[in-house]
Amino acid sequence: MLRGGRSVVGRALLRESSRALQVRSVSSLLDGYGENCFKGAVADAYLTKQGLPPGLLKGSEWMTDVATADKVAAGVLEWATENDATVFTHVFQPLGASGVRHGLAGQVHNALFRFDDSGKPIWDLKGKDLLKGETDGSSYPNGGLRGTHRAGGYVCLDPTSPIYLRGDTIFIPSCFVSYYGHALDEKTPLLRSSDALDEQATRLLKLLGYDPPGGVQSNIGLEQEFFLIPRDQYVRRPDLQLAGRTVIGADAPRGQEMCDHYMAAMSYAQPALACLQAAQQECYKLGIPLRTRHREVAPNQYEVAPLFGTATTQIDQNIVVMQIIEETAANYGMAALFQEKPFNNINGSGKHNNWSIGVKEGPPVNLLNVKQIADASGSHEIFPIIMAAIISAVDVHGDLLRMAIASPGNDFRLGACEAPPAIVSTYLGDDMTAYLEAFANGSDAPYHPNTKMLEMGIKAVPPLEVPAEDRNRTSPFPYGGHRFEFRAVGSAQNVSLVNTVLNTITADAFKQVADDIEAGKAPKAVGEALIKKHLPKVVFNGDNYDEANQQMLTDRGVWRIDSGVDAICRYSDPKNTALFESMNVLTAEECHARESIMLEHYVGTVEIEVNCFVDMLNQHVIPAVKHANVGALEDVQQAVVTLEDALAAVHAEDDPKAKADLARVLRLETMVDIRATIDAAEKLVPADLWTLATYSELLFLDQTTNAVVNDFLDG
């Protein structure tokens, strides 16, 4: 039975959403923060019972001693059983997962108990069980690194990311490698790149007179965008269900042209807020500090963001956040969409990767915070040399930064006034640019970030002190005062590759500076030379959306790779394989394998979209057009033949690059042209004959959630 456009189930979900909004309080949100994460005070309470010192898990030394590892396992087991867990798993991050694999993770659940001779279950978890495991690696994308007859895969606990609990399962963040030691996952190269950055940054800082306590690490903060749409409409869209984006769909009469959704008030009349609150509460129990939530630009688009943390932990947590939001949305009658461009002609979603470098121990010292590094080191020379090295890395290895964001969904997003173009420049702001130019010309003056007073013109409101620099949302890699923000990252991505590249190219740049200093060059002279060579080329503080500026940057020689397929193929370029090998991050063989996996992932994504397109034409569009006797029926029928022929041509091509190129043309030209015909037909077919959910039905929860007062009351 339907009432007001919603099913009985839908009304029940609305009542549950309303009840959650009414009873949830600040105290309940924070109650038990971190209790489902085995670190800090939670872990110490159990480890001290085993005679182990507090803070043991901050390092990795315990992993090398069998007796200590057994005691840690005993502590984990006690914590697990007290929280009703019955299984554990080494959770790892397979390649080729973004946009298709639920949770972006691989895992096998094993019981936390064994049976004695009488058949009685006995709780059992040893150190060896915690530290490593063996699994079948035969069915994960591997790029030729192993065959079915060499299927062994091995997982190893990652001590930089904490063990956590969800439901009845203990999750152990882990690396995943083949029998021959090849990395088969996203995490292993990230950890290798973290080691490279630590080694080279520490080496350089010591040469500059500063010994960073405990070494150096990369820290990130991830701004996660996504859509929440009504699930009863989602299930009427095979393309959204199976491909994550709409391959057809006429624009709604209203879009984002009024800028009315961005940071608008959260509505208590529809379930999105209750969903976000529930997700936030579960994240808090896992020790995930989600700080920000707000509406984004497009209708039904939202964003959540945590506090900064170490790169490895933040990436693991982001993957969990995405899974929690997806699962929680279903419980509240919605579907969460993380694909970069699920809808045409409105903004897509990104995952801004805010990246910085900090010391591991002691008071916070961010190498990109001019005051913190100057106060900690007593030197004003370190900061400009660090900045010079990073600028040189962006200039030399912009192709790798472009490769790292070559996800299929970014095909439709980059340069579309919602994400920067595929031209990898960096923004510093006029103040910072002028300071570095002065440093390169011999100035020893320290950098003092300028501010200005902003008058509100209101007697009761005092002037505001604001940064002298405005934000530049058009730059792919702007400096934001204390961090660089990689704005072009796709929302569905596992950002391990992004941060692997950032860490590696920066480590290489630091190494080159350190090599020059050890060869006898003055540190300031090395920094001056880098600034003079790279800043005029790769730094751009203007509007990156302007086509004239894009041409100017192209003429400068700034890395520009418009095709995502071409960008993927930079992985195996000799310049880049030499870089990864020199930093002990990836072998040339691993680089070639990952390029192959990314090309296969791209082609597979297009194949799914085309198959959905054909099914929707045959099962929905053609019958509707026939019944209504409107639209270009012959063109619609011919579209099926065109799509099937084009996909057959992709299948017939053997060369991976050529196959991906054909898929890209099919996706960005053939499918786009056919879509225009189908969307025109949709506008003519009467609503009662159009069986696919429309953009009006998918995109406006505020307007289409038909809740009457009884929907929010019990009984």
C-alpha positions, 0 to 999 in steps of 0.5 A: 500500500502506498501513501503520499508516494512512499511505501509502508517500508519507506514510512517506517524508515522515515519514522526511524530517521525522525526518532533518531533525530529526536533522541540523539544528543551530544553526550550519546554521540561522544559516549564510548569514543574510540572504544572499538579501536585497540589503541591508546588507553583502550589497548593499554588497559588490556596489555598491562594485564599481560605485563606489557608497558603502556604505549607498546603499540606505538612502535613495531618492536613488539612484532619481532619477539614471539613472547611479546606478540603472544601477550599482545594477542592475548590482550586483543582476545580479551578485548574481543570477547568482552565486546562479543567478537567471535571472528578476526580478519586481516583486512587488506586493500586489493588493487583495482577496487575503486568504484566496484568492490564493497568496502574497497577491502579484502578479508577472510573471517576466521574464528577466534576459537578452536575445539578441544578433543571433546568438541568444546570450543576454546578461545584461541588467538596467538601472536602468529595468528595476529601478525600474519596469515596466508590466503589464496591470491589467485583471483585478485587483479595482479597484472601478471605478477602471479598465475593460478599455479602460483596463487599464494598470498600473504598478509602481514599486520600493519603496526601503523594502523590500529586494530578495530572492531565492527560487529562480531569481527576484529579487523587487523589492517594488513599488507598483502604480498605474493609468494615472491614478495610483490606488492598485491595491494595499495598499502604496501607501496604507501608504507614503503613511500612513508619510509622513503620520505622519513629517511630522506626528510630526516637526512635533509633536516639534519644537514640543515641543522635540525634533528626531527624527534622520532623522524618524519611522517606524512599527514593527511586530511580527506574531504569526502564528497558523496550523494544520498538519494532515495533508495526506492528510486535508486532501485529503478536505475540499473545504471546507478546500481551496477555502474555507479553513474547514470548513463542516460537521464534528462536534466531536471527542471532545476539543478544547482544553478541557484546555488541553493544546496551548498552549505544549506541547512540540514533538513529534519523532514528527510532522512539524510541528517539522521543517516549522517548522525548514525554514521558519525556515531559509529565512526566515533566508536572506532576512533575516527574523528569526523569533525565536519559535515555539510551539504555540497553544491549539487542537490543531494550531495554531502561532505564529511571530513575528519581531523588530520592524521597519519596518512596510513591511518587516515586512508584506512579510516576513510575506507571504513567511513565510505563503507559505513556511510553506504551501509547506514544509508541503506538502513535509512531508505537511501543509497550512497553514491561515491562515484565521481560523476553520477549525474550529468550537468551537476557537480560530481564528487571529489576527495580533497587530499590535504597533505603535509609533513610533520615530525613523529614525536614531541610537540607538533612541528609541521614542515609546511608551517613556517612558524612551527619549523622556524621555532623548532629549528631556530632557522628561517632557511629550512622552510624555503628549501623545503618548499623549493624541493616540493615545487621541483617535485611537482614540476618534474613529476606532474605526470605521476600526480596526474596518473594517480588521479586517473580513475574512470569517474574523473573522465567527466569531472576534471576541468568541469568547473567542479575540479581543476583541469588535467594540467598539474600546476601549483598555487602558492599565492602572491605573498608566498611566491614573492617571498620565495622569489626574494629568497632566490634572489639573495634575501635572508628575510624570514617569511611572515604571512600577511593578514588584512583587516576585513571591515564588515560595515556594522557597528556591533561587529568588530573587523575580522583578521583574515589571510592576505591570500584568497582561496584558489579552488581552480588549482589542482595542488594549491598551498593552503598555509600549512598544507598542500591540497590535492583537489583533483582526487576522485571521490571513489578512489583509495588514495593510497596511490595518491599519497604514495606518489606525493611521498615518493616524489618529495623524498626524491626531491629531498634526496637530491637537495641532500646530495647537493649539500653533501657534495659541498654546495651551500644549502641556500644556493641549492634552494635558490637554484631550484626556485629559479628553475621550477617556480616560474614554470609550474607555479600559477596563481591565476584562474586555471579554468580560463582556457587562455590560461590553460593554453599558456600553461601548456605552452610553458611545458607544465604537465598536461595529460587530458586522457586518463588512459594516457595518464595511466601509461605514465606509470611505466615510463622509464623516468618513473620506474627509475624513481620508484626503484631508487626509493625502494617503493616499487620495482619496474615489474610492479609498476608495469603490473599496476599500469596493466591493472589500471587499464583493465579497470578502466576497460571493465568500467566502460564495459559495465556501463555499456551493458547497462546502457544496452539493457536499459534501451531494450527493457525500458526506453524502446518499449516506452518510446514505442508505447508513447509513439514519440521520439526518434524510435529508429535512432534509439533502436540503432543505438543498441547496434552501435553500442554493441558493435563498439563494445565488440571492437573493444573486446577484439583488440588485444593490446591493453593500451589500444583497448583502453583507448577504444573504450575511452572513445566509446565512453566519451564520444559514442555514449555521449552522442547516443545519450543526447538522443535518449534524453530528448526522448525522455522529455517527450514520453509521458511520465506514467510510461517512463519506467526509469527513475528521473533526475527529479525523482533522484535528486531532491530529497527535500522536495520529494520526501513526502512525510506527513505528521503520522510518519514521524509518530509511533503506532 
